[in-house]
């Protein structure tokens, strides 16, 4: 799947896509926002929510050695195309405590 970060998608949708891709033997991309380390643990039924491909962008949001150790591929994002409106910026009000924890950032107002 294309890299869509946790935050662009809800945690539930992001996790469901990862589970589906892992069941199919395909690979999902984390997006540039990091992932919850709780996803490293398999569900009781054997489902796996971990993205196999970890995306690293210039901001390195959520990137740690531990995070990179849990992947089979690394995708390095070197550019982002122009977008109308707010561009690639994340408004502060969207950075809740959970997203801030994953990205090693400060929650927004």
N, C-alpha and C positions, 0 to 999 in steps of 0.2 A: 504494500500500500504506500501511497505517497506520504511523506513526513508531515503529519498534522500533530501539533503539540497538544499535550494535556493542558487545557485552558482554552485552546481553539475548539476542542471537543470536550464534552463533559468527561469526568473520570470513568463513568459507566460506559459511555460510548467508546472511548479510547481502549478500555480494557476488553470490551466485547469484540472489537476488531482484532485485537491481538490474539485473543483466545481462538477466534475463527481462523485466522491465518496460521496459527500454530497447529491447530487440528488438521488443516489441509497440508501441512508440511511446507508452507510458503513462509515468506518473511514480511514482517511489518516494520515500519520505520518509526522511531520514537518521536520525531519532531525535535525542535531545538530547545524545548523547555525542561528536559529532564524527566525522570520517572520515579515513582514511589518505590523505595527499596522493598516494601511489602510485596511487590510483584515478583520478587525473586523466589518466593515460596509457592510451591504448587498448591492448588486448591485440593480439597479432600477427594474430589472426583478425578483428579489428575490434570485438570485444565491449567494452562500456563498463560499468565497475563503479561509476561515479559516480552518486550520488543527485541527481536533478534538483531536489528540494525539500529545503532545509536547515531543520531545526527548531532554533529558539532557545528555550531555557527560561530561567528566572530565574537559574540558575547559570552560564549561558553557557559550558558545558563544551565545549572544543575550538573555540570560535568565534573566528575571526580574519578580517581583511579578505580575505585570500587564500581562505579557506574559503568565504566568502559570494560571492566572485567567480565560483565554479564552479557556480552554480545558476541555475535559471530562475524559481524562486519561493522565498520565505522564509515559513516557518510559525512564528508566534510563539505559544508555549505559555504561556498566562497562568494556568492553574490545573491542579491534578492532583487527581482524585477520591480519596476515602478508600479505603484498601486494608487488609484485615485483615493482621495480622502486623507486618511491618517497615515498612509504608508505602512511601514513595518513596525510601528510603535504600538506598545500595549498600554492603553490608558490605565492610570493608577487604580481607578475604582474596580478594575477587573482582577487586580492582584490581591486575592483573598489570602488568608493565613496558609491554606494548603498549597496554593500556587507559589507563594513566597518561600515556603519551606523547600519545595522541589527545586526552585531556581536559586536558592541561597541568596534571597533578596529580602527587601523590606516590604511588608504589606502596604497597600495603598490606603488612601483616606476613605 
